[in-house]
Amino acid sequence: MINFKKVRYKNLLSSGNKFTEIQLDKHQTTLILGDNGAGKSTLLDALCFGLYGKGFRNLKKDLLINSVNGGGLIVVVEFSIGKKQYKVIRGAKPNKFELYVNDVLVNQDATVRDYQEHLEKNILKMSYRSFTQVAILGSANFTPFMQLRAVERRKLVEDLLDISIFSTMGDILKKKISNHTVEVRENNHEIELLEERINGLNEQLNALRENRDAKISKYENTVNETQENINNLLGEIDEKTENVVEKKSTISDKDTKEDRLKQTVDMEARLEDARRKAVKDIEFYENNDDCPTCKQGLDSEHKKKHIKEKEVKIAEIKEAVSKLELQTEELNDRIQEINGIQDEITQIQKEIGILQTEVVSNQKFVQKIQKEIAELKAEGNGNGDVSERINDSEEKLDILHAKKETLTENGHYYEIAQVLLRDQGVRQKIIKQYVPIMNKLINKYLAQLEFYVGFELNEKFEETIKSRFRDVFKYDNFSQGEKMRIDLALLFTWRAVARMKNSVNTNLLILDEVFDSSLDSQGTDDFLKLLNTLTEKTNAFIISHKGETLYDKFNDVIRFEKYKNFSRIAE
């Protein structure tokens, strides 16, 4: 919902160089009074100029500028949508157009036209026509809904229902289909020309190929023979490789045997050290009678005991050494055997290397012959250039066929879209759903205005109006007061529809001189009752020069007056 908050303007029509400011969301109902020419209807022009760059009345831009001051026209419109705060500043002499979002100026690089389109389509989401039908009902220079042409009526309703995008899409689709038709025709023509060219080149190529087929056949035989030799060599390599793998599997214990041999040798060395120490101990006890530590004498029994223990230990060591020597011999034999197998493996691997070298040599030879064959096929007897041209043409043809498929697929999509976007398509279905609702609302508001007729719009937005006696009328058959009742009912209907769709929903409602000429006293009372049914979110402004008797009917009253030939709000 667009919540209009404030409008400020100066040097607009009869307003002078001092800003006139009107708070738009302060009161639910506001009566604007003033004599003719006092500037009370300038509010309409200020809003329309600020938002759309043109006045409500059918005046050229230069005529909106105060003729006395001759420039300095400025209009400031402040509004909010959701949590975002917007401010539009527009001026003339000098020209000015600025849009602020949350007090930040929107990028000014775009053209004024694009800038305005962004404001209408992306922010306000309503056109000038929609704004003047939903927010304003004026008496001067205003075309009521019922006086619009059928196409304009439909466009307005589409805007209200937020489906005008389908019309835009339909226009775009027409252009796309037209361009698509031309593109398909051009693509088919290019395919025909390219296919004829390829056929001619193929005939030329076939004639050239007949002269070098024999040479190519000879080379191909050489390639086959060499390839057979390569296959034999590869088979021999595979056999030797399997042999290597098999032999390697038999010496998988090499590291384990070497580690055990090292451990056995180390153990022999440690045992030998222990044996030498035991021998020295025996020699000591045999040659000495005193203890080397305490210097006390050793008796013979004690010496014999120690000598006997050392002799036993020496015997145990000799036995252990004998066993280790046997293990060492076995391990050395196994390691020698492993080394022999490794030598065999090395020899086989050398043989594999020689065979692989021979394979590479043969493969290079094959590549050389194949290159010559390729050159013969591509260039022999001058056909290389022809082949290249054929390949290029075929690549282009593939691209054209791919494009044709895409164009065909797009054509199907366009056909489907065309059906959907026709008047009898999606738009019509949506409109068909809402027409009964619109008619119900129109008749509801007419009843509230004490105007009891059966008003019905069809899907083409043509009216049928029936009296209580079933007489059929058109809008033009009624008096000005009756037409005003219909216009009011339509205005409130469009606002209700806008609330349903949340498309062009706004708090602002301005009615210009609806009491002054078209409504009698009963009509006025009925309208005031209808006005009191508005929601709290609606801020209604009623402009009148005969509204003094209505003071107590409104929450607020604003009086305009002329002061020194300029319009202003009376204090």
N, C-alpha and C positions, 0 to 999 in steps of 0.2 A: 504494500500500500504506500502511495505517495502522500506524505503529510506535509502540506504547504504551511510554512511558519510565518514568513514575513515577505513583504514586497516594499521596496523603496524606489522612488523615481523622482527625477527633476528634469526640467526643460522638455517635458513630454506634453504636447498639445498646449493646453492653457496653464499648466503648472510652471512655476518659475524656477529660479536658480537655487532655491532651497528645497531640500529633500522632503517629499511627502512620504510618510511611513505608515503602513497599515499592518497590524498584527493579524494574521490569518487564522491562527489556531487558539485564540484566547476565549472566544465565546461561541456557544452553539448556534445562536442566531444573532445577526447584526443587521440593523436597518441603516441604510445609507441615504440621507436626505440632501436636498439642495435644489435651488432653482435651475431652470434650464440654462445650460452653459456654465454652471458652477464647477464642473469637472468631476462629478460623482461617477460617471461611466468611464473615466480615464483608467480606473482600476483594471477594466477588461483589456484595454490596449496595453497597459503596462505588463500584465501577465503574459499576454500573447507575444509581445515584442521581446520580453526577456527570455522566454522559452523558445520561440520559433523565429524571431527576427522580423516579424511583421505584426501589425496591429490587428485588433479584433474587427475594427471598422475597415472598410475597403479603401484604405488610403496608402499612397506611395510613401516610402520610407522618409523622404525629405519633408513630406507634409506632417509627419509625426513630431518633428522638431519644433519647439516653440518659436514662432515667427519673430517675436520681439528680440529674444536673446540670440537667435540664429545659430545655435550650436550648444554643445555641452550636454546632449541628451544622454542620461545614464539611467538604467534600470537594474536593480539588484533583486533577485528572487532567491529566497532561502527555503529549502525543503529537506526532508529526511526520507530515506527508504531503509527500513530496518534500523540497523545500528549506524549506518553511514549518513553523514551530514553533507549536504550539497549546497553550493552557492554559485549562481550564474550571474555574471556581470556583463551587460551588453550596452554598447553606446554607439552614438552617431555624431559625427563632426566633433571630435575625431571618432572613427570607427573603433570599436572595441568589442572583444568577445573572449571572456575568460570563464573557465569552469574549475571550481575548487571542490575537492573531495576530502573531507575531514581537514579543511584549511590548507590543503596541499594543492598547488596549481597543477592541473593536468597538462601533460606534454603539449606544447604549442607548435610542434614541428609540422603537424598535419595541416592540410588546407582547411579553410573555413567551412567549406562544403562537407568535408569528411568529419570535421569537428562537430558540426550540427547533426550529421547522420549518427554519430556516436551518441550524442545526447538523446536523440529521439528513440533510436532502436535499442540501445544497450542500457540506458538509464531510465528515461521516462517510459519507454516502451509504449508510446502512443503518439500518433500523428497530430498535427494541428487540427484536422477534422475530428478526430476522436476526442480531443481535449474540449473543443467547442461544443460537442454534442453531449458529453458526459458531465462536464463541470460548469457549463455556461448555457443559459437560455436568455438570449437578448432580443430586443425589439427592433434594433436597427442593424442593417447590413449583416443579417444573420439568416441563413437558410435552414429552416426546421427540417427534421428528418423526412417528413411527409412531402416536402417540396424538392427533395433530392431526386436525381435520376436513379433508375433501378440499379445501375452498376455502382453508383456512389453509395446507395443504401446497403448493398451487399458488402462493399468494401468496409464500410463502417462496422457492420455486424461482425465481419471476419476479424477486424481489429479487436472488437470487444471480446470475441471468443478466443482470441489469441491464435487464430488459424490463418491469418493473412500471409504467413510464411509459405503456405501452400500455393497461393497465387504467385508469389515471387518465384517459388520453385518451378511453377508451371511456365512462366516466362523464360526462365533460364533454360528449362528443358526444351522449349521450342527452338531456341538458338542452338542448343547442343544437337538436337535431332537434325536441324538444317546442316550444321557443320559436319555431322556424322554421315549424312547422305553424300555430301561432296567427297568426303574422305574415303568412303567405300568405293565410289565410282573411280576415283583416282588410283586407289590401291589395286582394284581389279585390272585397270588398264596397264599399270606397271607390271603386274604378274603376266599378262598376256605377252607383252613385249619381251620380257625376260625369258619366258619359256621358249619363244621363237628363236631368240639368240642362242640359248643353250642347245637346242636341237641342231642348229647350223654348226656350232662348234664341235658337237659330238660327231657329226658326219666327217668333218675335217680331221678330227683326231683319229677316227677309225682308219682312214686312208693312210695316215702317217704310221700307225702302229704295225701295219702289215709288213713293212720293210725291215723291221728290227726284231720280230718275234723269234726268228731262228737263233740269233745271237743271245737273246735273253734265255732261250731254252738251254743252250750250251752252258752258260754261266750257272743256271739253276741246277744242272746236273753236277757241276763241280761243287757247288755248295752242298748238295745232298751227300756226295761222297765224303767231303771233308767233315760234314756234320756226323756222318756215321763213324768216322775215325775218332772224332771227339767223344762220341758216346762210348766207344770201346775203351778209350783212355780213362774216361770218367768211371767206367765199370771197374777197371783195374785199380784205380785210386780208391774206390769204395771198398774193394776186397782188402787192399793193404791197410786201409784205415781201420777196418774191422779187426784185422790181425793185431794192429797196434793196441786197439782197445782191449782185445782179449789178453795180450801179453801184459798190459798194464794192470789188468785185474789180478794176475798171478803174483805180482810183486807189491801188492797193497800193504804187506807187512814190513816193508823196508824200514820205515822210521821206527817201528816198534822194535825190530831186531837190533838196529843200531843203538837205540837207547838202552836195551838190555845188555848189549856188549859193553857199553861204557860203564853201566852199573856193575857188571861182573868184574871188569878190570879194576875199578875203584875198590871193590870189595877185596880182591886179591891183594891189592896194595895195603889196605888196612890190616888184613890178616898177617901179612908179612911183617909189618911194623910191630904187631902184637907178639909174633913169634920171636923177633929179635929182642924185644924187651924181656920176654920170659927167659931167653937164653942168658942174658946179662944178669938177671936176678939169680939164676942158678950159679953162675960163676961167682957172684958176690958171696953167696952163702958158703960156697966151697972154699973160698980163699980168705974169708974174714971171720973173726970170732966175736967181734963187738958190734952192737947195734949202731948204725950210722946216725940215728936221731938222738937217743938218750945216752950213748957211749957205754952202756952196760954190756956185760958179757953175754954171749948167746950159748945156751947149752946145746949139746949135740942132737938131742931129740927134737928140739925146736928147729934146728937147721934142717934136719932130715924131713920134717913135716913140710916145711916151705919148699924144699927142693922137689919133694914128691908132687905137691900141688902144681908147681910150674911144669914139671914133666908131663903131667896129665893134660894140662892146658895146651902144651906144644903138640901133643899127639892129636888133640881135638882140632887144632888149627891145621895140621897137616892133612887130616881127613877132609876138612872143609875145603882146603885149597885144591885137593885132588878132584873133588866134585866140581868146583868152579872151573878148573882147567878143562874138564870134560865139556861143561856148558859153553866155555869160550870157544872150544874147537868146533862145536856144533853151530854156534852162532857165526863164526868166521866162514864156515862152509856155506851157510845159507846166504850170507851177505855176498860171498863170491859168486854164488849162483845168481843172485839178484843183479849184480853188476853185469854179468854175462847177458842176461835178458835185456837190460837197459841198452847194452851195446847193440843188440839185435834191433831193438826199437829205434834207436838212432839211425841205423842203417836203412831200415824200412822208411823212416820219415824222409831221409835223403832221397830215396827212390820216389816217394810221393811228390817231393818237391820238383824232381826232374820231370815227372809225368805232368804235373800242374803247369810247368813252364811250356811243355809241349802243347797242352790244351789251350793256353793263352795264345800261343803262336798260331795255332789253327783257327781259333776264334777271330783273331785279327785278320787272318786271311779271308775268312768267311765274310767279315764285315766289309772288307775291301771289295770283294766280289759283289756283295749285296748293294754296296754303294754304286758300283758300276751298273748293276741291274736297274737300280732306282733312277740313275741318271738317264739310262736308256729309255726307261718307261716315261720319264718326265720330259726329257729333252731330245731323245733320239729322233733324228730326221726333222728337227725343228718343232717337235710337238710339246716341248716343255712350256712354251709360252701359251699354247692353246689350252693345255691342262690347267695352267694357272688362271687363265681367263674363265674357264669352265667352273673351277672351284670358287672363284670370286663371285661369279654369277649365281651359282647354287647357294652360296652363303646369303647373298642378297635375296634370293628367292625364298629361302627358309625364313628370313626376317619378315618378308612380305606376307608369307603364309601365316606366320605367328601373329602378325598384325591383323590379318584378315580374321583369324579366330577371335582375337580380342575385340575387333570391331563387331563381329557377329554376336559375341556374348554381350557387348555393350548395347547392341541393337535390341536384344531381348529385354535387357534391363530397362531401356528407354521405353519400350512398348508397355511393359508392366507399370512403370512410373507414370506413363501417359494416361493409362487407364485409371490409376489411383488418383491422379491430379485433375481429372476431368471434373466438370461441374457435378456429374453424377457419381463421383468417386468419394474419397475420404471427406472432403469439405462438405459435400452435400449430406453425407450421413451424420456428421456432427451438427450441421445446421438443422437437419430434420429432427434431431433429438431436442434442440433448444427452442424451436419455433412454438410448440405448445406451451412451454414454460413462459416464453415472452408474452404470448397472447393472454395467458392467465394473469400475469403481472399487470399488463396494460389495462385489462378490464377491472382488476382489483383497484388500481389507482383511479381509473375513471369513476368507479362507484364511490370512492372516497371523496371525489370532487363533485358528487351528485349529478353525474352525467351518465345516465343509464342507457347505454347502447351496447350492441354486440360487436366488438372490434376484433378483427382477425387479419393477421398477416399470413400469406402463404409462403412457400419456400423461395419464391422469387421476390418476396417482400412487397408484394402488391396487396393493398388493403381492401377488405370488404367490411362495410359498416352497416349493421342492421338495426333498425329501430325496434321498439317493443311490438310494433305491428308488422314486423318482418319486412318493412320497406328497406331497400338496399340503397346506400349512399356511398359517395366518395368523400375524401377529405375536403375537397374544394366546395362541396355542397353546403358546408356549415358556416356559421357566422364567425367573426373574429374571436369572440369570447369562447365559443365551442372549440374552435381550432386551438386556442391557447390551452384549454383543458386537455385536448389530445396531445399537444406538445409537451405539457407538463407530465402527463402520464407516461409518455415515451421517455422523457428525460429520467424520471425516477426508475423506469424499467431498465434503461441502459445502466444506470448506477447499480441496480440490484444484480444484473447479470455480471457486471464488472466485479462486484464483490464475490460472486460465485466462482468466477474464473481467476480472480486476483490478477487480472490482466491490466486494466487501466483504472483500478480502484483508487480513489482519492478522497481526502477529507473535505475538499473544497467544493462548494456549490454556490454559484452566483446567478441570481435572477434579476434581469434588468427590466424595470418598468412593467412587470407583469400585472401590477395592480392598476396602473395608470390609464390604460385604454381598453384592454381586452377583457378584464374580469369585472363583473358587477359585484355588488356588495355580498350577494350569496356566494358567488364564486370565490370572492376574497376570503370569506369565512371558511369555506370548504378547503381552500388551499392552506390556510393557517392551521387547520386541523391536521392536514396531511404533513405540513412542515413539522409539527410537534411530534410526529411519529418517527422522525429521523433518529438515528443512533447518536450516542454521545460522541462518536468519532467523526461526526459530520459537522462542519463549520459552514453555515449558510449565511450568505450576504444578499440582502434584498435591496435593490436600488430603486428609489422612487422620488418623485417630486410632489407627491400628494399623500405622503405617509404620516402626516402629523397626528392623525387619529389613531395610529398604530403603535405609538410609543410604548405602551404598556404590554404589547404583544411580543417584544423582543428583549433579549438579554442585554443588548448594547445598541447605542445609536451613534452614528458618525454623521456630522453635518458638514457639507462642503459649502464654501462661500467664495465670492470674488473679492479680492483685496488688491487695489491698485492694479487692476486688470489681470491679475494672476490668481489661479485657483489655489485654495489652501483648505485645510481642515480647520473649522471654526473652533476656537478655544472655549 
